Structure formats: C-alpha cells, structure tokens
C-alpha cells in the first residue's frame, strides 16, 4: 500500500485542527532499508501548533494527532514523530515551519 502524500496528511490534520499551523516532513528516505520502509509505509515528522492543545499533557496531544490518521497506521504510515504545541509554546512566535 502506498504511503500518503504530505498534502493528504496535511489535509487530514487540517480537518481535525482547523486553527492549526502545520509543518510536515517526509523522513522516509532516512529510513531506507528499515522494515517499515520495505512495505511502502512512510516515516513522517509533524509540527502542529493549535489552541486545541491548551491545557493538555503531551500524551493527550499526541493521541489527538494520531486519532486524525489512525486508519493509515501502520499500513501507510509506519512512524509519525509529533511536536504538538500551543500558540504560546511556539518557539519565538514564528510559524510552525521548523
């Protein structure tokens, strides 16, 4: 099964977090030869900044992000590294772009 494109993941996350600033990166090439990569599933990194994370612990923030893409795991997404921040936690008030 093919891995999702960055646009597909971004669209899914934007639907779950309409106010979010989202930055995505496909790290699949860094994991060439890895068991998950052999099956076509991707390795991705997301930084998502949303007011929806206010007052939530890290594990709950990550659960919300995983909930948005759970049906793609593990067949299409093998690994998803998550930085889930509130607007006040955003480094130097910049955009989500790393």
N, C-alpha and C positions, 0 to 999 in steps of 0.2 A: 504494500500500500504506500502511496507517495506521501511524503511529508507535506504539511500545509505551507503555503507561501506566507511571507511576512504580512502581506496585505490581508490574507484570510485570518491570521491570528489577530492582527490589529483590529479588524472589523468585529471579530467576536468579542474582544476585550472592550472595545468602544461601546458595544451594545450593553455590556454588563456594567460599565463605568462611564456613563455619558459625559461626566465632567472631567474625565481624566486626561492627563498629558502622558502619552505613551511612547516609549522608545523601545524598539525591538532590534535584536541582532541574531542572525543565524550563525551559530558556532559549530555547525555540523562538520565543517572541514577540519576543525581542530580535533575531531574525534574519529577521523578515518581509521578504519580497522577495528573500531570498538564494536562489541556485539550488537548494540542498538543501531549503530550506523549501517551495519551489514543488511539489516532488514528494511532499510529505507526510512526509518523513523529519524526525526531530527533532534538536534540539541539547540535550544534557544535560550536567550537571555532577554528578560524584560525589566525595564524600569517603568513603573507606573505610579503617577502622583495623582492622588484623588482625596477629596474631602471625605469620601465614604470610609476611609481608614481611620478617621479621627476616633480616638479612644479605644482602638482595637490593638491587642497584642499582635506580635509578628505572626504567630501561628494562625491566628484568625484571618489576618490579611491575606496570607498565602492561600488559605483554604478558599477564600472568595475568588482569588485569581484562578486557582485550579478548577473550581466549580464551573468557570466560564469555558474551559477547554477539556473538561474531564472525558468527554466522549472521543477525543483524539488521542488519549493516552491509554496504553503505551504504543499502539499500532502506528500512529502518525507522529506523535511527539514522544521521544524517548526520555528527554530530560528538559526541564524548564527551570532555569535559575531566575529567581524573582527578587527584585528590590521593590517593595511596596511602601511608599512614603506618603505622608500627608503634605499639603502645601507648605506648612511651616517647617517641615523636616527637609524640604528640598534644599540641597546644597546651594548656598549663596543666592537663593531666589531665582535661579536660572530655569530653563526649560528642562524637560525630562531627559533630553539628549545627553548621553554620557560623554 
